[in-house]
Amino acid sequence: MESKKKMLFIFNPFSGKAQIKSKLFEIIDVFVKGGYEVIVHPTQAVGDGFEKTKELAPQVDLVVCSGGDGTLDEVVSGLMEVDQRVPIGYIPAGSTNDFANSLSISKDMVQAAKDIIEGNLYSCDVGAFNNDSFVYIAAFGLFTDVSYETDQHMKNILGHLAYLLEGSKRIWNVPTYWIKVEANGETFEGEYIYGMVTNAKSVGGFKNLPGQDVRLDDGLFEVTLIKRPKNPLELNEIIASLLMQEDHTDLIDSFKTDRIIIEGLFSTITNVNFNDETLRAMIDRIHEEKSRIVPGCAACASPCGNTNDYDMKQIWEADEDIRSLKSLILFGIRGMSAYAYHALMLGYRDETVNAFFYKALSVISYDYGMDELLPIVLEVGEVNFRCMELLDTANTTAYGTPVPTRVSLTVEKGPFIVVSGHDFKDLELLLKQTEGKGINIYTHGEMLPAHAYPELKKYAHLKGNFGTAWQNQQKEFDGVPGAFLFTTNCLMPVKPGYADRVFTTEVVSFPNVIHIDEEKDFTPVIEKALSLGGYKEDQHRTGINGGSFVTTGFGHGTVLGVADQVIDAVKSGAIRHFFLVGGCDGARPGRNYYTEFVKQTPKDSVILTLACGKYRFNDLDLGEIGGLPRMMDMGQCNDAFSAIKVAVALAEAFECDVNELPLSMILSWYEQKAVCILLTLLHLGIKNIYLGPTLPAFISPNVLQYLVDNYNISPISTPEKDLKKILG
């Protein structure tokens, strides 16, 4: 007989209005019917939840706690003490339940129990404070003991106002603390009566006090510091600010680390934001952040100018060599910001990457010469490699290792939604919200690799890929009876023929187009798809070359999994050469070069491809070599990391330098992501790259000559000439 799963159920019998006492048997019945053998433990005192969790968690499959936020933190701290990672469920029963409200956990305790049994796992940030862990708050000062000392009867009657009243009674007698906070390369210090590091959308029932854009899985915590009032008027100001949900006043400092700089850079990437209004709002947010960091600048009698908005003419009108190098730095970090952003959405961040954004932006403003700027240019490539590795880890941890997958280009009859951009997290959330609703989901552009990730492809209604290259979307989307969700860049301005069915999210913005905010409720998209109804019959579409399907999923995990087979094929002569043909696509004449190049490659060669440039040829059937497909799609533009991993592994296997491998890189150039990837290749010392269809216009003759002399970068010519030059 198969043994039952075990659950540890810890609850605070006195939380809130002690309502769990009347619901206890119903809750346990839900757990038992869900297939669990339940160990029930009511907490007896402060710290009991921590000790009991630490003791019993290694013996169970699931830990569920019920109580207030304090009970939750105790259980989480206990879980962090054991080696085994056990999922945790939460039934809120406190007076305010800030953490539960942030996750929209049901206030109905029995329903919350059912959601634990039936719901999906959610990754959540966990903070460390001295020797304790927390998911909700770590704090010091005035209000830290208020929760325990506020009368329970008062909390039951007044809710979060009870905390405020208790705190205001003792505010004149509390000590102050001199606090120094270092974050994002800045030092922030002063005298405060209260401070908190939080991971919730409300604190003590006060919504938005931690900030206006809080995510519990973004790897970031929000910091709020409250200064000591000097008189009753300032006390009233603090209380009013808390009640009015203001996150920053002269007496309350609130800031969030890193995200704003990443969002700001990402918003400026080509073809991501077409809305002057939201761009101005982003600029306003940055100005607000600046005023928080350096609040005295506006009133300074001797302004230094160091915090003024940068005049971009200082780049564009500079010496052409300086302009070239600073442009490489600026465009490179813009591209890198996209990868950092996608990783952030999955809860991954890297301090080295984030710190470099500040360094690079500062360097751009310096009066540096070529000798000083060139190392920074290559450092962009170095840090971007680290950033791509971070995103690779984030994607594979969240969604599994990609597997080779054939993807249909047919659009089946019935309602459907097309998802464009790059953000897998948005796609995952949409798949969850559309499950069982009779709506099919299709990828577009750089979302194609999603089909290869096990945790995404498990959704049966993720059907196929819609359309071809990103620059064709105005023609391909016009008049289509489906809804479109735009997640990130590589987008075209929306035409009137389909504007009513386009929705944006994240940093994407178009005028007069409905935007899905950070709550990620895709109901408007779903309703639009259902109302349009989709096609009455299956639509058999093709790629640019007439193919009816494409294949993806050949990341480094897959390719290196058959490394022995690849190496043997090279040694036997079955594989003569590898070509990495990838990069950005565009509408400029001459990009058919890449199609013709791939068609003309010899049958004993393998084509590795990535990014959106592959749509020029990814529907071609090039056949196989020894059971291996001749064309292997490695994924999105950031999956250049996979290509580099494979190249390094092959070089190690053959005991040679990467540049000595039978490998040639034929890259197409368009926007900022191409810049940071090229700089990564240069940082790694990779030479003999073919670049086209034209060389970047901002590169000066001297800088171009430097690249030619040191890295042997060549502009593309014709497929015939280049293949002859490469293969001899």
TITOR-46744 format. One record per residue: residue in one letter; x, y, z of N, C-alpha, C in turn. Coordinates in steps of 0.05 Angstrom, whole numbers, plus 5000, padded with zeros to 4 digits. Layout:
TITOR-46744
AXYZXYZXYZ;...
//
This chain:
TITOR-46744
M501749765000500050005000501850255000;E501250444982502750684980502350865005;S504650955016504451115040503351395034;K501851515053500751775049502951995051;K502352215038504052445042503552555070;K505652685081505452785108505453095108;M503853215125503653505128504053575157;L505553785161505753915188503954165187;F501954175204500054405205500454545232;I501654785231502154945254500255185253;F498855235276497055465276497155605303;N496755865302496556035326493656055334;P492855925356490055925363488856185371;F490556395375489656655385489856875364;S490856815340491157015319488457135311;G488557395305486057525296483857505317;K481657405309479357375328479057075335;A481256935334481356645341479256485325;Q478756585300476656455284477456175275;I480056105276480855845267479655625284;K478955685309477755485326475155375315;S473655535302471055445290471455315263;K473855355250474355255223476255025223;L477354955246479554765248478854495235;F476554385243475854115232475454125202;E474154335192473754365163476454375148;I478354525159480954555147482454285146;I482454145169483853885170482553685151;D479853705149478453525130479353575101;V479753825094480753895067483453765063;F485253785082487953675080487853365078;V486153235094486052945093484952845067;K482852985057481652915031483652965008;G485553145013487653204993489852994994;G489652795011491552575011493852595031;Y493452765052495552805071494952685098;E496952575111496952505139497852755154;V496252865171496653135182497653125211;I499853245217500853295244499953575252;V498353605272497253855280498653955305;H499554215304500854325327499954615332;P498454675353497854945360500255075375;T500955315367503255445380502555515409;Q504655505426504255555455505355815464;A507455915449508756165458510356275434;V511456515438513156625417515556445413;G516256385388518456215382517755915379;D515355845388514555565387514355465358;G513255635340512955555312515655505299;F517655665306520355625296521455355304;E521255295330522455045341521054805330;K518354805329516954575319517454525289;T517654745274518154715245520954595241;K522954695255525654595253525754295260;E524154215280524253935289522853745269;L520553825259518853635244518953675213;A519853905203519753955174521253745158;P523553635167524953435152523353175148;Q521253135164519652895164517152905147;V516553145135514053175121514453275093;D512353265077512453355049511453635045;L509953745065508854005063508454125091;V509154375095508654515120506554725114;V504454735131502354935129502255085156;C502055345154501755495179499355685177;S498155745200495955925201496356105225;G496056365220496456565241496956835228;G498357005242499057255230501757245216;D502757485209505257495195507557405213;G507357445239509357345257509557045258;T507356915257507356615257508656525231;L507956655209509156575183512156605184;D513156825194516056865195517456655212;E516156575234517356365251517556105236;V515556035221515555785206517655795184;V517756015170519756045149522556025161;S523056165183525656155196526355865203;G524455715213524855435220525555265195;L524155315173524755175148527555235138;M528455485141531055555131533355425148;E532655325171534655195188535154905180;V533454785163533754505155534754495127;D536154285120537254245094535154195073;Q533054055080530953975061529154215055;R528754275030526954485022524154375019;V522354455038519654355039517754585031;P515854545013513954755006512354845031;I511455095031509955195053507355315043;G505155255057502555375052501755555075;Y500155755069499555955089496556015089;I495355995113492556065117492556315135;P491956555125492156795142489956805163;A490756885187488856905209489457125228;G491257315219492057535236490157775234;S490957995245489358235245489558395219;T491958385207492358535182493158365159;N494758155163495457955142496658085118;D498658255122499958395100501058215078;F502458005087503757825068501657685051;A499557585064497457435050495957625030;N495457865038494158055021495958114996;S498558115000500358174978500257954957;L499657704966499457474947496557414940;S494657574949491857534943490857264953;I491857174976490956934988488156975000;S486456784996483656815004483456865034;K481657045042481057095070479356885082;D477956735065476356505074478356275081;M478556195106480556015115480255735102;V477855645098477355385086478155395056;Q477455615043478255655015481255665012;A482655805031485555815030486755535033;A485555365050486455095052486154935026;K483854975013483454844987485454934966;D486055194967488055304948490755184952;I491455134977494055004983494154734970;I492054574971491954304960491954314930;E490454504918489954504889491754704874;G493054884888494555104874497255024865;N498655224853501355194843503355324862;L505855224861507955324877508755614867;Y509455784886510256054880512956104894;S514856194879517456264890517356534904;C518456544928518356794943521056854955;D521857114955524357194966524357144997;V526657065007527057035036529457195043;G529157365064531257535073532657425097;A535057505102536557425126537157675142;F536557665168536957885186538257785212;N540857845216542457725237542257415234;N541157275253540956985251538156895244;D536357065237533656995231533057035201;S530956895192529956925164527257055164;F526557195143523857315141522957325112;V520357315108519157355082517557605081;Y516957715103515157945105516658205114;I517858205137519058455147521258395167;A523358555166525358585187525458875195;A525358935221525059205229526459265255;F526859525260527959615286526359855295;G526559905321525460155331522560145342;L521160365339518660415353516660195351;F515960105327513759935323514459635325;T516959565330517759285329516559125351;D515959245374514659105395511759165398;V510759345382507959435383506159195377;S506859035358505158805351504658625374;Y506658585391506358405414504958545437;E505458805440504458945464501759075459;T500759095435498159195430496058995439;D494159095454492058925464490558775442;Q490358505445489058345425486258425419;H484758505440482058595436481958845419;M483859025423484059265407484659195378;K486459005374487158925346484758805332;N483158645347480758525335478758735327;I478558955342476559165337477559355315;L480059455318481059665302482859585279;G483859335279485659245259488259395260;H489259495237491959615236492059885250;L489760015254489660275269490560235298;A490159995308490959935336493959965339;Y495459865319498359895320499260185320;L497860345303498560625302498060775328;L495760715340495060845365497060765387;E497760515389499560425409502360555405;G503160575379505760695373505860995380;S503661135374503561425379503761485409;K502761305426502861355455505661375466;R507461225454510161205465512261345448;I511461495427513361595408515361795419;W514561945442516362145453518462025471;N518161775477520061645496521861435483;V521661395457523261195444525961295437;P527961125437530661215428530761245398;T532761395389533261415360535761255354;Y535961185329538161015319539461155296;W542161175297543661285274544061055255;I542861075231542860855212544460935187;K546060755178547560795153546960555134;V545760615112544960415092546660455067;E547960245058549360245033547960075012;A547160184990545660044969546160174943;N546460014922546760134895549060324892;G551160284907553360464905553060724920;E550760764934550261004949550260954979;T550861154995550761145024548461325033;F546661215050544361355059544261345089;E544561565103544661555132543161785146;G542461735171541061935187540061815213;E538561975228537561895254534561825252;Y533861575260531161475256530061345281;I527461345284526161205306525160925296;Y524960895270523960645260525060595232;G525660345227526460255200525459985194;M525059925169524059655161525059585133;V525659335130526259205105523959015100;T522459055078519958905074519858765048;N518058575047517458425023514458375022;A512958595020510058585020508958845008;K506458844999505359084988504059265009;S503859175034502859335055504259255081;V504359435100505459385126503559495147;G502759325166500859415187498259495175;G497559395152495159465138495259715121;F497559845121497860085105498960015077;K497160025058497859955030499860155019;N501660045003503560204987505660345004;L505660305030507760425047510560335038;P510960085032513559995023514260104995;G512260174979512760264951510360194934;Q510460304910508160284891508460044873;D510759924871511159704851512759484865;V511359334882512659124898512158854887;R514158704883513958424875515358254896;L514158024902515157864923517257654914;D517757654887519557454877521657584858;D522257844862524057984844526958004855;G527457884878530157894889530758164903;L528758334906529158594918527458624943;F528458784962526958854986526559154986;E524459244999523859525001524759635029;V525859865030526959985054525360235061;T524360255086522960495095524160575122;L524760835125525960945149524261185158;I523461195184521861415195523561575215;K523661835209525262015226523662085252;R525062155273523662235297522462505295;P519862535301518562805300519662985321;K519963235315520963435334518663555350;N516263535340513963665354511363525345;P509163585358506563455351505763495322;L506563725310505863765282507163555264;E509763505269511163305253510063025258;L509162965284507962715290505362685273;N503762895272501362885256501962835227;E504162955217504962915189505562625184;I507062495202507762215199505162045198;I503362095218500961935219499261985194;A499062235185497462295161498662155136;S501362155134502662025112502061725111;L502161605135501561315136498761255128;L496861425138494061385132493461435103;M494861635091494361705063496161535044;Q497661345055499261155039501361295022;E502561505033504761635019507361495027;D508961435007511361275012513861445016;H513661705013515961875016515162155024;T516062255047515662535055518362625067;D518262875078520762975091521462805115;L519462665127519862515151519962205146;I519262115123519261835116520961795091;D523061655093524761585070524161295061;S523561265036522961005026524460964999;F525860744996527160704970527260404964;K527760344939527960064930530460034914;T531859814918534459784905534259694876;D535859814859536659724833534559724811;R532159654816530259594794529859834776;I529660074787529060304771531160354750;I533660304756535760354736535560154713;I534759904720534459694699532059754682;E529859834694527459904679527960144661;G529360344672529860584656531460524631;L533560364634535160294611533560124591;F532059934602530559754585528459904569;S527260114581525160264567526260414543;T528860454541529960604519530960424496;I530760164499531559984478529760014453;T530959974430529459994405526859834406;N524659954398522159814394521059684419;V521059824441519759724465517659924476;N518160184474516360384484515860594463;F513360614455512560804434510761024446;N510861064472508961234486510461454501;D510261704491511661924504510661964533;E508161914538507061954565508361774585;T508561514579509761324599512761364601;L514061464579516861524581517361764599;R515561964598515762194616515362104645;A513461914649512961814675515361664686;M516861524669519261394678521361604686;I521661814670523462024676522762154703;D520162194708519262304733520062124757;R519761854753520461664774523461684781;I525061714760527961744763528662004778;H527262214771527662464785526962444815;E524762304820523862264848526062104863;E527061894850529161734863531661904868;K532362074849534662254852534262434876;S531862554878531362734900531362594927;R530762334927531062184952533962144960;I535562084940538362024946539862274953;V539362494938540662754944538562964948;P537162954970534863134974535463434975;G537963504981538663784984539463924958;C539563784936540663904912538964144902;A536364114904534564324893534964594907;A535564584932535864824948538764904952;C540664774939543464824944544265094933;A545765244949546665514941549065504922;S550565284922552865254905552664984889;P550864984870550364724855552964634840;C553464374842555864264828555264154801;G552664104796551863994770552163694767;N553263564788553663274786551163114784;T548963214794546463074794544463174773;N545363354756543663444735543163234714;D540963254699540463074677542763104656;Y543662874646545962874627545062974600;D546663154589546163254562547263064541;M545562924527546462724508548062844484;K547863104481549463224460552463194466;Q553163154491555963104498557062854486;I555262664480556062424465555962474435;W553562554426553062564397554862774383;E555662984398557263194385560263184393;A560962954406563762924414565462834390;D568062824395569962714375568862434366;E569062374341567762134330568761874344;D571261864351572261624365571161604393;I570961824407569761824434566761754432;R565461874412562661814408562261514403;S563961394387563761114381563960934406;L565960994422566460834446564360874467;K563461124471561361174491558761054481;S558261054455555860934444555860634449;L558160504445558360224450557760154479;I558760324497558160284526555160314531;L554060544522551260604527549360394515;F549760334489547960144476548359864488;G550859804496551459544508549959494534;I549959694552548559664578545559674574;R544659814554541759804548540959514541;G542459384524541959104517542058924541;M544158964557544558804581542258844601;S541159084602538959134621536558954615;A536158884590533958714583534258434596;Y536758334594537258074606537058084636;A538058304648537958334677534958344686;Y533358484670530558514676529158244676;H529558084655528257824653529157644676;A531657654684532557494707531257594732;L530957854735529657974758526857884761;M525357854739522657764740522357484750;L524557334749524557054759525957034786;G526557274798527657274824530657254826;Y532057314803534957294803536257564798;R538257624813539657874810542657834816;D544258004807547157974811548258254818;E549458284841550458544850552658654832;T554258474821556358564802555158694778;V553158564767551758664743550458934749;N548958944771547559184778549459414784;A551659364797553559574803554859684778;F555159504758556459594733554659794718;F552059774720550359964707551060244716;Y551360284742552060544753554860634744;K556760444744559460504735559460604706;A558160444689558160514660556860774655;L554660834668553261094664555061324673;S556461274695558261484705560561534685;V561661314674563961334656563161504631;I560761464622559761604598559961914602;S559662004627559662284633562562394637;Y564462214640567162304644568562394619;D570462574622572062664599574362474594;Y573762234586575762024582576562014552;G579061924548580061884521579761584513;M580761514489580361244478581761034496;D584061094506585560904522584060834548;E582561024558581060974583578360844577;L577160904554574560804548574560514537;L576660444522576760174510576559954531;P577959964554577559754574574759734584;I573359964587570559964596568759834575;V569359884550567759754528567959454530;L570359354534570659064537569458954563;E569459134584568259054609565259014606;V563959174589561159134583560758844574;G562458744556562258474547562658264569;E564558324586565158144609562758124627;V561658354635559358354654556858234640;N556558284614554258174600554257874599;F556657754597556957464598555857364625;R556657494646555657424672552557454674;C551557664661548657714662547157504646;M548257424622546957214607546956944621;E549156894636549256654652547156664674;L546856894686544756924707542056864696;L541356974672538756924660538456634652;D540556514642540456224635539756064660;T541056124683540455984708537556034716;A536656284714533856344721531856194704;N532356184678530456044660530455744665;T532755624667532855334670531955244698;T532455414718531455344745528455354746;A527355564733524355594734522955404716;Y524055344692522555204672523854944662;G526254874672527554624664529454674641;T530954464635532854474612531354434586;P531754624567530354594541530854324527;V528854224514529153974499528354024470;P529653894451528853934423525853894418;T524554084406521654084402520954184375;R519254034361518254124335515754294341;V515654534329513454724334511954774308;S509354724310507654764286507155064281;L506855134256506155404248503155434241;T501655224245498755224240497255354263;V495355514258493555634278490955484278;E490355344300487955184301485455354305;K483155244297480655394300480055454329;G478555664333477755734360479255974371;P478456074395479656314406482656274412;F484256484408487156454413488356724421;I490656704434492256934442495156894431;V496257104420499057094411500757254430;V502957144440504657274459507357334445;S508057594444510557674432512457794453;G514957824445516957934463518957724472;H519757724498521757544508521157424535;D519157524549518857474578517257214583;F518657004591517456744596515556754620;K516156924640514456944664511657034656;D511457234639508857324630507357104615;L508756954599507556734584506456524604;E508156464624507256264644504756354658;L504656604667502356704681499856694663;L500156764638497956754619496956464615;L498856274613498155994609496555894633;K497255974657495855894681493056014681;Q492756264673490156394675488256314652;T489356194631487656114608487055814609;E488255664627487955374628484955304632;G484055124615481255034617479155234606;K480055444594478155644583477655624553;G478855414540478355384512479855584494;I481955694504483555884489486355764484;N487155774459489855674452491855914453;I494255854460496456054463498555994441;Y499456204427501556184407503756384414;T506156294408508456474412508956634386;H510456844389511257004366514057104370;G515657104349518357214351520157064370;E521357214388523257104407521956944430;M519356924430517956744449517956454440;L518756404415518856134404520255934422;P522655984433523955784449522455694474;A520255834481518655744504517655464501;H517155384476516155114471517954894480;A520554954483522554754490522854704520;Y521754894537522154874566519954684578;P520754474592518854284602516554394618;E517154604635515054714652513154894637;L513754964613511955124596510554944576;K512054754564510854584543508854384555;K508754354582506854174594503954274591;Y503654534585500954644581499954564553;A497854404552496954304527495954514508;H495054744519494054954502496155144492;L498755094498500955234484501355084458;K500255194437499955034412502155064392;G503055304386505055324364506055614362;N507255674339508355944335506856084313;F506356344317504756504299506656694284;G506556694258507956894242510856834238;T512257034226515057004220516757214235;A518357354220520257544232518657774245;W519957894266518558104281517758344265;Q519358414245518758654229516458614210;N515358364208513058304190510458314205;Q510558384231508058364247505858544239;Q506458784228504258964220502558834198;K503858694180502458554159501158294169;E502558154186501557894195499357914216;F499358124232497358164253494858294244;D494958434222492658594213490258424206;G487958484219485458344214485258064226;V487157984242487157714254485157704277;P483357494279481357484299482357364326;G484557464335485657374360486757614376;A487457564401488657774418491657754418;F492957974423495957984423496958104449;L498857974462500058074486502958134480;F503758384483506558474478507958494505;T510058344509511458324535514058494536;T515658484515518158644516518658754488;N521158774480521758914455521558754430;C522558854408522358744381519358764372;L518259004375515459054368515359274347;M513259284332512759494313510359664322;P510359914313507960084320505359944311;V503359964328500859824324499159974303;K498159824283496459934262493559924271;P491960114261489160124269487559864264;G488359704244486859464238486859254260;Y488659274280488759084302489259214329;A489259474330489859614355487959544377;D485459484371483459424392483959154405;R485758984394486258724406489058684416;V490558904418493258904429493358994458;F494858844474495158914502498158904508;T499059084526501859104533502159044563;T504658964570505358934598508258994602;E509158984628511959054635512659334625;V514959364612515859634604514759714576;V513259544563512259604537509959804539;S509859994521507660184522507160294494;F504560304487503660434462501360624470;P501160854456498861034462496260894456;N494260934474491560834470491360534468;V493160394480493160104482492960024511;I491159824517490759744545493259614556;H494159704580496559604593495759424616;I496959194618496559014641498659074662;D497859164686499759254705501059034721;E502459104742504058904757502458694771;E499858734774498158524785497858284767;K498358324741498358104721495657964719;D493558124719490858014714490358044684;F490457814670490157814641487257784632;T485357834650482557814643481757964617;P482658224614481958364589482958224564;V485358104565486357964542484657714536;I484057574557482457324555479657384544;E478457594555475757664545475757754516;K477857894508478057984480478357734462;A479957544469480357304453477757154450;L476257124472473756984472471657124454;S471657394456469657544440470357534410;L472857524403473657504375473157234364;G473457024380472656754372474756604356;G476756744345478756604329477756524302;Y479256354288478656254262476556034263;K474856014243472855804242474055534234;E476255544219477655304211480655334215;D482155114217485055124221486255284198;Q488255454205489755614186492555504183;H493155384160495755264156497655474145;R499255584162501155794156503955674151;T505655834139508355744134510455954142;G512955864143515156054148515856194122;I517956364123518756524100519356354076;N520456104081521255934059519255714053;G516855734064514755544058514555304076;G516255284097516055064116513655084134;S512654854143510254854159510854824189;F513354794196514154764224516954874228;V517654934253520455004260521154834285;T523754814290524754664313526454834331;T526154804357527754954376528554774399;G530154884418530754724442533554614443;F535354704426538154604426539954784442;G539254824467541054974485543454814492;H545254934509547754804515547254544531;G545054524546544454284560543954044542;T542654104519542053894500544553824483;V545754034472548053994454550353854469;L550953944493553153814508552353534517;G549753484518548853214525549553014504;V549953104479550852924457553652994448;A555253114466557853214458559652994447;D559452754459561152534448560452474419;Q557852474414556852424387557852634367;V557752884376558753104360561753084355;I563253034376566153004373566952784355;D565552554358566152324340565552394311;A563352544306562652624279564752814267;V565952984284568053164274570553004268;K571252824286573752664282573452484258;S571152374252570752204230570452354203;G570152614204569852774180566952804172;A565052694187562252724180561353014183;I562453144204561953434207564553574201;R564453744180566853884172567054154185;H564754284189564754564199562254624214;F562454814233560154924247559855224239;F557455304235556855584229554855684250;L555555894265553556024282552456264266;V549956234257548656434241546256544257;G546556774268544456884285544757184289;G543057284306543057574311540357694307;C540357954304537858104301536958114272;D534358104267533258144241532358424237;G531658494213530658764206529758764178;A528658994169527459014143529459114121;R531859194129533759304110534359104087;P534359194062535159014040537958904044;G538258654037540858524040540758304061;R538658294077538458094098537757814087;N536957804062536657534049539357394046;Y541557544051544157424051544257184069;Y543057204093543156994113541656744105;T539456794091537956564080539656414059;E540756564041542356444020544856314031;F546056434051548456324063547856044075;V545656024090544955774102544255564081;K542855644060542155454039544655344025;Q546755514023549155434008551255294026;T550855274052552755134068552854844060;P555254724060555554444051554054254070;K553354024059551753824074553253704098;D555853734099557453634121557953854142;S556254054143556554264163554054284180;V554354404204552154434222551654734226;I549054814226548255094231547255114259;L548555274276547555354301546255634298;T543955674309542655934306541356014331;L540856274334539456394356538556674349;A536856784367535757044363533757054340;C532657294334530557314315531457304286;G534157324281535057304254534557034242;K534056824259533656554249531156524232;Y529256714235526756694220527256714190;R529556814182530256824153530456544141;F531056344159531656074148530755844166;N529555894189529055674208526955474200;D525455534179523555344169524655164147;L527255194141528455024121529054744132;D528854544116529554264124532254204112;L534354214129537054174121537953884124;G536253714135536953434138538553384163;E539953154165541453074188544252984181;I545952974202548552844200548852654223;G548852394217549152184237547052204259;G544652264252542452284272542152554285;L544052734279543853004290542753194268;P540853374275539853554255542053754247;R542053824222544054024212543454304223;M540954364229540354624240539354594269;M540654744287540054724316539455004326;D536955054333536155314344536755314374;M538555494383539455494411537755684428;G535955844416534155994432534056294425;Q533656454446533456744444536256864440;C536357134437538857274434540657224458;N539557224482541157184506542356904507;D541256724491542356454491544956434475;A546056664467548856664458550656544480;F549756554505551156424526551356124521;S549256004510549355714503551355664481;A551455834461553355794439556255814450;I556656004468559356034479560155784496;K558255684512558755444528559455214510;V558055174488558554954470561354994457;A561955234448564555284435566855234454;V566555324479568655274499569054974505;A566754834507566954544512568254394489;L567654474464568854344441571854404440;A572654654447575454724447576954554468;E575754514491576954354511577254064502;A575253964488575253684479577453644458;F577853844441579853814420582553934429;E582754034453585154144464586254364446;C584554554440585354774423584055034433;D584755254421583555514427580855524412;V578955674422576355704409576655794380;N578555984376579056084349580255884330;E581155654340582255444323580155234316;L577855254327575655064321574655104292;P573554894280572254934254569455064258;L569555304268567155454276567355744265;S565355834251565156104242562656234251;M562856494258560456644267559656844246;I557256814237556156994217553757134230;L554157384238552157524255550757744240;S548257784246546658004236546258214258;W546458454250546558684268543958844267;Y542858924290540659114289540659304313;E540259194338539859374360541659314383;Q540959424407542859434429543659164440;K541858964439542658704448544858584431;A544858644406547058554388549658684397;V549558924407551959064416553158914440;C551558854461552758734484553658454479;I552358304461553258034454555858044438;L556058234419558558264405560858334424;L560358514443562458584462563158344480;T561258174486561957934501563757744485;L563257714459564957554442567757664441;L567957934439570558064438572058034465;H570558064486571758024513572957744516;L571657544504572657264505574857214485;G575557414470577757384451576957234425;I574457224419573557084395573957264370;K575157144350575957304326574557194301;N575057334279574157254253571157254250;I569757444263566857464262566157614236;Y564057504222562957634199560457784208;L560258044201558158214212556758364189;G554158374191552558504170549758564178;P547958644160548558694132550158944127;T550159134146551959364145553359394172;L555559524173556859574198555459804213;P555559804239554260014255555060294247;A553160464242553660734232555160904252;F554960844278556161014299559160944303;I560060734290562860654293564660824275;S566560954286568361124271570460954256;P571761064236573760914221576060814239;N576860974258579060884276578260654294;V575860664305574860454322574460194306;L573360234282572960004264575659874258;Q577660034252580359934246581459784270;Y580959884294581859744318580559464320;L577959444314576659184315577659004293;V578259104270579358944248582158844255;D583759024265586558954271586758754294;N585058784314585358614338583558364338;Y581358374323579458154324578758054296;N579858174276579358084248576358074242;I574858274251572058294243571858364214;S570058224200569758264171566858334164;P566358524147563658564137562958334118;I560458254118559558044099559758154071;S560057974052560158044023557857904009;T558457673997556457493986556757223998;P554657063999554856794011557056633997;E557256653971559156493956562056573964;K562556833964565256923970566056863999;D564156904018564756864046565156564052;L563556394040563856104044566556004033;K567256114010569856033998572156124016;K571956374027573956474045574156314070;I571956224081571856074106572855784102;L571855654081572355374077574855314060;G575655524045578055484028577355344002;
//
